[in-house]
Amino acid sequence: MPSTPPTRPAANAAPSVPPAPAEPRALRLEDWLTVLVMAALALITFVNVLVRYFTNSSFAWTEEISVFLMIVLALVGGSAAVARDRHIRIEFFTESGSARRRRVLAQLGGLMVALLFALIAVLSARVVWDDIRFGETSPGIGVPQWWYSIWLPVFSALITLRALGHFVRSGRKTFADDATGGASAP
């Protein structure tokens, strides 16, 4: 049998791109918390709708728990966004310019997010302490208020750690134009 010569890719064919790395295992925490919180919100709302439909009254505690769960959901989502580098930014500034400039902006963004959430963690820890010290209770069901407020410093500290991780990773990240000496494509 005659052997066929190896075929060459066409000159205009795109080079093969290696598959993107899988999500880090550590992000599964935020993903599972999001699923659990969303399921709890859906269940609480569904039960409240059924009770209101059949009895013309509703559970008083559902609004309080739902608001708490939505705040937790926002903080967990913020943590996942920071860890995945999907936080809000102006792409025109962060994706243009030399590789060094983009690296510095990425690190600056990570550092600013870390500082902001570290400050939120410290200040909200003081709020938790005040809730404990003064015996504050929730307005709807009368449980200690710190049961709700403790999660703000906890999740803020988690976001701070995620932002510091982003700061470190962005310092090691190689940008597309590193090899070209800083010339970026238009």
C-alpha positions, 0 to 999 in steps of 0.5 A: 500500500502506498503511504500518503504524505502527511497533510499540512494545515491550510495557511489560513487555518486557525491554530489549535487552541489547547482546552481551557483549564477546568474550574478550580475545585475551590470555587465549588464552595461558592457554586454549591452555596449558590445552589443551596441558597437559591433552592431555599429561596424557591422553597420558602417562596413556594410554601408562602404562596401556597399558604397565602392562597389557601388561608389568605394569610402568610408566614411572617418569618418568610420575608425576613429569611428571604431577605437574609438569603438574598444578601447571602446570595449576593455575597456568595456571587460576589466572591465567585465573581472575584475568584473568576475575575468577572468583577465589574471593570471598564474593558477599554482600559483594562484590556488595552495597552502593554502587557505590563500595564494590563498586569498592573491594572489587574493587580491594582483592581485585586488589591482595591477589592481586597482593601474594600472588603477587608474594611467591610469585614472589620466594620461589620464585625463591630456591628455584630459585636454591637448586636451581641452586646445590646441583645438586638433581636430581629423584627420578624421572628425575634431571633438574635440579630447577630445570627443574620449579621455575622455572615457579612464579616464572614463573607467579606473576609472570604471575598478579601481572600479571593481578591488577594488570590486574584492579586497574586495570580494576576502578578504571575499571569502572562498576557497575549502580547508578552512574547511580542514585546508589548505590542498589542493588537488593535 
